[in-house]
Amino acid sequence: MAIGLEVLASNIAGFLSTIAPVIAIILIILGGILYGVAQTQPPDTRGKWQTAAISMIIGGIIVGAITAAAAGIESVSETLLKNG
């Protein structure tokens, strides 16, 4: 059973590492578009839209950073688990 779980975890990790950069780019682009559209709104609505837009942009940056650091995180985790 452990081998099946390892294959499943490996497949999930491969899928996420493939799709994460795309998600990051989409979040950043949609956040920028939403921020631009927010400038055309009245002040009370603008604040809400800008908050959502900045949240999307920051989310995209975080996903991108985690994706970029994933290989390093994996190697450090593997080393710690082997030594521990």
C-alpha positions as CSV (number, residue, x, y, z in Angstrom):
1,M,0.0,0.0,0.0
2,A,2.9,2.4,0.7
3,I,4.1,2.2,-2.9
4,G,0.6,3.1,-4.1
5,L,0.6,6.2,-1.8
6,E,4.1,7.2,-3.0
7,V,3.0,7.0,-6.6
8,L,-0.2,9.0,-5.8
9,A,1.8,11.7,-3.9
10,S,4.3,11.9,-6.7
11,N,1.6,12.3,-9.3
12,I,-0.1,15.0,-7.3
13,A,3.2,16.8,-6.7
14,G,4.0,16.7,-10.5
15,F,0.6,18.0,-11.4
16,L,0.8,20.9,-8.9
17,S,4.3,21.8,-10.0
18,T,3.1,22.0,-13.5
19,I,-0.1,24.0,-12.9
20,A,1.2,26.3,-10.1
21,P,3.1,28.8,-12.4
22,V,0.0,29.1,-14.6
23,I,-2.2,29.8,-11.6
24,A,0.3,32.4,-10.4
25,I,0.4,34.2,-13.8
26,I,-3.4,34.1,-14.0
27,L,-3.8,35.6,-10.5
28,I,-1.4,38.4,-11.2
29,I,-3.0,39.3,-14.6
30,L,-6.5,39.2,-13.3
31,G,-5.5,41.2,-10.2
32,G,-4.0,43.9,-12.5
33,I,-7.1,44.0,-14.6
34,L,-9.4,44.2,-11.6
35,Y,-7.3,47.0,-10.1
36,G,-7.6,48.9,-13.4
37,V,-11.3,48.4,-13.5
38,A,-11.6,49.5,-9.9
39,Q,-10.3,53.0,-10.9
40,T,-13.5,53.6,-12.8
41,Q,-15.8,52.9,-9.8
42,P,-17.2,55.2,-7.1
43,P,-15.0,55.6,-4.0
44,D,-16.9,53.2,-1.8
45,T,-16.8,50.4,-4.4
46,R,-13.3,51.2,-5.5
47,G,-11.8,50.2,-2.1
48,K,-13.5,46.8,-2.1
49,W,-12.3,46.1,-5.7
50,Q,-8.8,47.3,-5.0
51,T,-8.6,45.1,-1.9
52,A,-9.6,42.1,-4.0
53,A,-7.2,43.0,-6.7
54,I,-4.2,43.4,-4.4
55,S,-5.1,40.1,-2.7
56,M,-5.1,38.4,-6.1
57,I,-1.7,39.9,-7.0
58,I,-0.2,39.0,-3.6
59,G,-1.6,35.5,-3.9
60,G,0.0,35.1,-7.3
61,I,3.3,36.2,-6.0
62,I,3.2,33.8,-3.1
63,V,2.2,30.9,-5.4
64,G,5.1,31.8,-7.7
65,A,7.6,32.1,-4.8
66,I,6.6,28.7,-3.4
67,T,6.8,27.1,-6.8
68,A,10.2,28.6,-7.4
69,A,11.5,27.4,-4.0
70,A,9.8,24.0,-4.2
71,A,12.9,22.1,-5.3
72,G,15.0,23.6,-2.5
73,I,12.3,22.9,0.1
74,E,12.1,19.3,-1.2
75,S,15.8,18.6,-0.9
76,V,16.1,20.2,2.6
77,S,13.0,18.2,3.8
78,E,14.4,15.0,2.4
79,T,17.8,15.6,4.1
80,L,16.1,16.4,7.5
81,L,13.8,13.4,7.3
82,K,16.8,11.0,6.5
83,N,18.9,12.4,9.3
84,G,16.1,12.6,11.9
